[in-house]
């Protein structure tokens, strides 16, 4: 039996966000792992949900464009939503799709910093 890979920083995974409440992100969708691999002692990862890209997202500084390619495993151009970043249990990770680039993970981290007033 093959070992299930552990989600690592910059990985793109299908994640089960249900159950959700109110305007929280919901359903099974891609997400990028943003937490540092060396941080935390609980079986959790901090992720930024990924959604289909809409032209208006280019005006929102908390969205980071992620064009679909074979390395990230996305099938359509998408965006990471830094405003909906959340800590999730390892059991919510369904399947690894790929990984974003170093420039993209840095842009997502900067967008998160903007959302929390660190920039």
C-alpha positions as CSV (number, residue, x, y, z in Angstrom):
1,X,0.0,0.0,0.0
2,X,1.4,3.4,-1.0
3,X,1.9,6.0,1.6
4,X,-0.4,9.1,1.4
5,X,1.8,12.2,0.7
6,X,1.9,14.9,3.3
7,X,0.7,18.3,2.2
8,X,3.7,20.7,1.9
9,X,4.0,24.4,1.4
10,X,3.1,25.4,-2.2
11,X,1.3,22.1,-2.9
12,X,-2.1,22.3,-4.6
13,X,-4.6,19.8,-3.2
14,X,-8.3,19.1,-3.6
15,X,-9.7,20.0,-0.1
16,X,-13.2,19.3,1.3
17,X,-14.3,22.6,2.9
18,X,-17.7,21.3,4.0
19,X,-19.4,21.8,6.2
20,X,-19.3,25.6,5.8
21,X,-21.2,28.4,7.5
22,X,-22.4,31.6,5.9
23,X,-20.1,33.0,3.3
24,X,-17.3,30.6,4.0
25,X,-15.7,28.8,1.1
26,X,-17.5,25.5,0.5
27,X,-17.5,22.2,-1.3
28,X,-14.5,20.2,-2.6
29,X,-12.1,22.6,-4.4
30,X,-8.4,23.2,-4.9
31,X,-6.4,25.0,-2.3
32,X,-2.8,25.9,-2.0
33,X,-0.9,25.0,1.2
34,X,0.6,28.3,2.6
35,X,1.9,27.3,6.0
36,X,5.6,26.6,6.5
37,X,6.3,22.9,6.8
38,X,8.3,23.6,10.0
39,X,5.5,25.5,11.8
40,X,2.9,23.9,14.0
41,X,2.6,20.8,16.1
42,X,-1.0,19.8,15.3
43,X,-2.0,17.8,12.2
44,X,-3.2,21.0,10.5
45,X,-2.2,23.0,7.4
46,X,-3.0,26.6,6.6
47,X,-4.5,26.9,3.1
48,X,-5.7,29.5,0.6
49,X,-8.7,28.3,-1.4
50,X,-8.5,28.4,-5.1
51,X,-11.5,29.5,-7.3
52,X,-12.1,30.0,-11.0
53,X,-10.5,33.3,-12.2
54,X,-12.8,36.2,-12.9
55,X,-11.5,39.4,-14.5
56,X,-12.7,41.5,-11.6
57,X,-10.3,39.6,-9.3
58,X,-7.4,41.5,-10.9
59,X,-8.6,44.6,-9.0
60,X,-8.6,42.8,-5.6
61,X,-5.2,42.8,-4.0
62,X,-6.0,39.7,-1.9
63,X,-6.5,37.5,-5.1
64,X,-3.4,36.0,-6.7
65,X,-3.7,34.7,-10.3
66,X,-2.7,31.1,-10.9
67,X,-2.9,30.2,-14.6
68,X,-3.6,26.5,-15.2
69,X,-0.6,24.4,-16.2
70,X,0.6,20.9,-15.9
71,X,2.8,21.7,-12.8
72,X,-0.1,22.9,-10.6
73,X,-2.6,20.4,-12.0
74,X,-5.4,23.0,-12.4
75,X,-7.6,22.6,-15.4
76,X,-8.7,26.2,-15.7
77,X,-7.1,29.6,-14.9
78,X,-7.8,30.3,-11.2
79,X,-7.0,32.5,-8.3
80,X,-5.9,32.0,-4.7
81,X,-8.2,33.9,-2.3
82,X,-6.0,35.1,0.6
83,X,-8.9,36.6,2.4
84,X,-10.4,33.1,3.0
85,X,-7.2,31.5,4.2
86,X,-7.9,28.9,6.9
87,X,-6.4,26.2,9.0
88,X,-7.7,22.8,8.2
89,X,-7.3,19.2,9.4
90,X,-5.3,16.8,7.5
91,X,-8.4,14.6,7.0
92,X,-9.8,17.3,4.6
93,X,-7.1,16.8,2.1
94,X,-8.3,14.5,-0.7
95,X,-5.8,14.4,-3.5
96,X,-2.6,16.3,-4.5
97,X,-2.9,18.0,-7.9
98,X,0.5,19.7,-8.2
99,X,2.3,22.8,-6.8
100,X,2.5,26.5,-7.5
101,X,5.8,28.3,-8.3
102,X,8.0,30.1,-5.7
103,X,6.9,33.4,-7.1
104,X,3.2,32.5,-6.7
105,X,3.5,31.2,-3.1
106,X,5.4,34.4,-2.2
107,X,2.6,36.5,-3.8
108,X,0.0,34.5,-1.9
109,X,1.9,35.0,1.4
110,X,2.2,38.8,0.6
111,X,-1.6,38.9,-0.1
112,X,-2.3,37.2,3.3
113,X,0.0,39.7,5.0
114,X,-1.9,42.6,3.4
115,X,-5.2,41.1,4.7
116,X,-3.9,41.0,8.3
117,X,-2.3,44.4,8.1
118,X,1.3,43.1,8.2
119,X,2.3,45.1,5.0
